[in-house]
Amino acid sequence: MIMIIGGAYQGKMEFAKELYPDIRWLDGGVCEEEELLQCNGVYQFHKYIERKIKAGESVEDLAQKLIRKNPQMILITDEIGCGIVPVSRIEREYREQTGRVCTKLAEYSEKVYRVMCGIGQVIKEI
């Protein structure tokens, strides 16, 4: 697994397309679980988690499921835990669960990039 993380609008997708030009990317904001478990790459992964949380579904086993069923995927996600803590309980839950899932996936990943201003930096490499 490869993760590409960074703030919103920091050029993660362009960076990923440059490194991995042959990947067919799925949008985490609209893809279904079966697609996620079989795709080569997903962007806006945080939006997938947001949809699940807002629908009242658990994402507790999502990291393990991805590791088990799609260990070669490339995952692009926004860093959403910085800044002001949301007043809304559901928004706080979404941020916390996204952080937990991404922490597990980063631990498993062979490579993790952080992109800022379109510049990618390797922060983990096995």
N, C-alpha and C positions, 0 to 999 in steps of 0.2 A: 504494500500500500504506500502511496505517496500522498502527502497532504500539502496544500498550498493555502496559507492563511494570511490574513491582513485586514486592515480596515476597509470600510466600504469605499468603493470608487478609487482604489489604489492601483488598479491595473493587474489584478490577479489573473483574470481571464486571458488577457493579451499575453501575459508572461507564460501562462500554461500552454496556450496555442503555439507559441514560439518554440517551447521545449518539446511539446508533444503534438505535432501538426496532424497526425493521422487519427487522433481520438475523435470519436463521435460523442459529443457532450450532451448530457441530459440536464434539464433544469430542475433543481430540487424543489422549486416553488410549485411545480405541477406534476412531477413524476410520481408513479405509484411504487409501492414497496417492491413488487416483483421486478420492475424495471431497475430499481436501485440495486437490487441484489445480483443483477446480471450485467450492468453497464460497465463500460471501460472508464468513463469519467463522469462526474457530476459536479456542477457548479451551483452555488447558492444552497449548499447542504444545510445551512442554518435555517433556511426557509422550509425545508422538509420537516425538520424538527419542530419548528414553529407551528406548522399545520397540524402535526400529530398532537402537540400539547393543547392547542386551542380546540381540537376535536375531542379532548378528554382521554386520549390514548396514551399509554405508557411508552416511553422510549428507553426504559431501564436496560433492556437487553439488546438494544439496537447496535451498539458497538460490537458486542460478541457475535451477533448475527452477521454483520458485515465482514468481520474478521474470518468467520467460518465459511461463509458462502461467496464472498467476493474479495479475497485478500489481495488481488492485483489491481484494484481500482485506483484511480486518481481522484482525489476529493478536494474541491475548492470551497472554502467557507470564510465568512466574515468573522472577525474578532468582534464580539458583541458585548463583552463583559466590562469594558472600560466606560468611564463616564458616570453620569448620575444614575443612582439606583431607581428604577421605575416605581411609581406609587402602586400601580396595578399588580395584584397578586399573580395573575396569569403571565404578565410580562416578566416578573421576577423569576417565576418558575421556568419559563422558556429560556431565559438567559442562563440560569443555573444548570438546567438539564443539557443545554447545548454545550456548556463548558465541561460537564462531566463526560458526555459522549466523546467530545473532541479530545479530551485528555487521554481517555482510554485508546482512542484511535492513534493519537500521536505516539503514545508509548509503544504501540505495535508497529507503527510505520517504519519502513526502512529509510525514508527520507522525508524531511519536513522543511518546506521553504516558508519564509515570511517575506511578503512583498509590501514595500512602501514606496510610493511615488514611482511605481513601475519597475523598481529595482528589487530583484529577488535575492535573498540571502539564505543560504543553507543554515538551518539552526539545529538540524539533527541529520546524521548520516551514519548508516551502519556499514 
